[in-house]
Amino acid sequence: MLDALGLFKRNINQLFGICVDIMNTGRSLQLLSSSMQTLANNGVIQAAKIGGGKGRPILALVESLNQTPREIKPEVEAIEQLCAELARLTAQSSNIVWRYYQLIASVLVAMPQGRQASCLMDRDLPSRLRFTTTADISRLMSHPSFQFGEPLERDNRSSIAAICQANLTELHARLSEALRCLNDTRRALHGLKMIGLTARYMAFCIASEAAALDEGGMNFKTLAAEIGHVVDELDARTHAMKSSIDEGQSLVELLLKGDSYAKQDTLQ
Amino acid sequence: MQSKTLFNENGHQWIVIGRDPHKDAHVIDTNEYVIISRGQAMLLDPGGIQIFPQVLAELAKYVRVQDIRVIFASHQDPDISSSLAMWLDLNPDIKTYCSWLWTGFISHFSTGTAIELNAIPDEGMRIKIGDLGVEVEAVPAHYCHSSGNFSLYDPLAGILFSGDIGSALVPSHEAGLIVTDFDQHIQYMRGFHLRWMPSTTALRSWTQRIRALKPRMICPQHGSVFQGDMVTRLLDWLDSLEVGQWKGSTPPRESAKAA
C-alpha cells in the first residue's frame, strides 16, 4: 500500500521538477525578446542610412519588425507568471502529499493488529487500498476493523483519517489548478509561435528586398539571418516547453485519477 | 513502538514512547515523553519525521490528538523536532516552546504553514499544560549539549526530562526502558557524553541545579530512564566526567617531523 502511495508522492515531486523546467525555459524567453529588440533597432538604423527611395521598403519592414518584440514581451511576461504559479502550486502539492503520507501511515500503524483484526472476512483490505483517493480512505473508514479498539483510539483514528481526507481534497484542488495552468501556458505558447512566424516572414521579406540593393544589402541579409536564428531558438524553446507541458499534463491527469507512473524518465 | 506509563496519580500521567523495532537502522533511537495533566497533554521532544507515524499511533492510545496543547523542544536537533510541522498540521493550536536561540532555526521545519515558536529565555520559565493542566518548569541546560538547551521539571510528579543528558546508545530495542544495573549501563552512556557534551563546567553546573530540585526520576531522550537510587548515581557519574576533550588527530606533517 505505502509503496503505491510512495510512488504517487514521488510522481508529485517529479511534477514539481517538470514545472521548474517549464519555468526556467519560460524565463529564458525574455532574453530572446531582448535579442529580437536589438536586431530590430539595428535594422531601423541601417535602413535610415540608405539614401534615396531604395531604403523605404526595408525601413517599412524593419519598423514593422520593431513591433514584434513589443508584442512578444507581454506574452512572455504572461508565460512567466503562469510558470511561477505552476511552480508554486506543485511545490504546495509536494508539501501536502508529504504530510498526507505521514498521516495515513499513522492511521495504518494505529489500525488494530492480531486476532481481533484477522477474524474479519476482508482483513487484507488496508493492504489492497492505495490511499491515493478520498474514496480509498472512505473505504478504510467504513471497514469493520476501523471500529475496533478503545473509544479513544477509535476517535483518534477517525480524526486523523478525516485530516487525511482533507489533505487529499486539498491536493486534488491544487493539482486541478496546476492542470488549468498547464493548459493556459500551452495557449500562451501558441500566441508566441504566431509572433515568431510573423517575425520569420518579415525576415524573409527583408532578405528579398536586400537582394535588390547593392553592397548595403549585405547588412540586411545578415540581419534577416540573425532574426531567423532568434526565431529558430524561440521555436526550439517553445517546443521544449510544450514537451514538458505534455509530460506534466499526462502526469497530473494520472495523479488526479489516483494513479501513478512507475517509469523514472519521460512519460509515454 | 513501545510505551510505558512512568507515573499516574490523580489524573496526572507521564508516558514514555520508544524502542521502535521497525525503525530504520540508521536512525538513532529516541524516547518521546508525554505529560497528560487533567486531560491536556504536553509532548516533550516529539521526535524526527521518520518516526512520526509510529509515535502518533502509540500516543493515540493515551490522549485525544486535539488535547495535545503544548510541545517542548529541549534543543534544535532534527531528532527532537523535525516532526513539528506534522504535529501542528494535526492541531494548529498547539503551543510550541524552545530556547530563544533556536526559534528562527526550528521554524525551517515548516512545510507550509509558518511554525511560530514561543521563546524560552536563558534563565528558563514556567510553562502551563493547556488551560487546565499544571505548570512545569524549563530548567537551563545550556551547552549540555546545545548552546541553547533546556531540561523540563515537573514538580508534581517529581520527574525531570533531561534531553540528551543521561542519554545512552543502547544496543537494541529490547533493552529495558528503566535502568536496573547502573554499572552495566555506563558503557552505553560514556561515549555519548564524552563526545556530545562540550563543556564540563556547564555539565557540573547542571547537576548542581538538578540536585537542588531532588527529582525522583530522570528521563533522557535516548536510552533508559533513571529512578530511585539511580538518579543520584547518574548525577555523581556526570560530575566525574571530563567532557569536550577531543584535541584532534596529529596532522600528517607533524607526524613525519616527529619520525
Contacts between the chains, C-beta under 8 A, distances in Angstrom:
chain1	res1	chain2	res2	distance
A	92	B	112	7.0
A	95	B	111	4.5
A	95	B	112	4.8
A	96	B	112	7.4
A	98	B	111	6.2
A	99	B	85	7.2
A	99	B	86	6.3
A	99	B	89	5.3
A	99	B	111	6.0
A	99	B	112	7.6
A	102	B	49	6.9
A	102	B	52	5.1
A	102	B	53	5.8
A	102	B	83	7.9
A	102	B	86	5.4
A	103	B	53	7.8
A	103	B	56	7.9
A	103	B	86	7.3
A	103	B	89	7.6
A	103	B	90	7.5
A	105	B	53	3.7
A	106	B	52	7.0
A	106	B	53	4.1
A	106	B	54	7.9
A	106	B	56	4.1
A	106	B	57	5.2
A	106	B	60	7.8
A	107	B	57	7.9
A	108	B	53	7.8
A	109	B	1	7.9
A	109	B	53	5.1
A	109	B	54	5.7
A	109	B	56	7.8
A	109	B	57	3.7
A	110	B	56	7.4
A	110	B	57	3.8
A	110	B	60	5.3
A	150	B	61	7.2
A	152	B	60	7.4
A	152	B	61	7.0
A	152	B	62	7.6
A	152	B	63	7.6
A	152	B	64	6.6
A	153	B	60	5.7
A	153	B	61	5.8
A	155	B	64	6.2
A	156	B	60	3.7
A	156	B	64	6.3
A	156	B	65	5.3
A	157	B	60	6.9
A	159	B	64	7.7
A	159	B	65	5.7
A	159	B	66	6.9
A	160	B	56	7.2
A	160	B	60	7.5
A	160	B	65	6.5
A	160	B	90	7.1
A	163	B	89	7.3
A	163	B	90	6.4
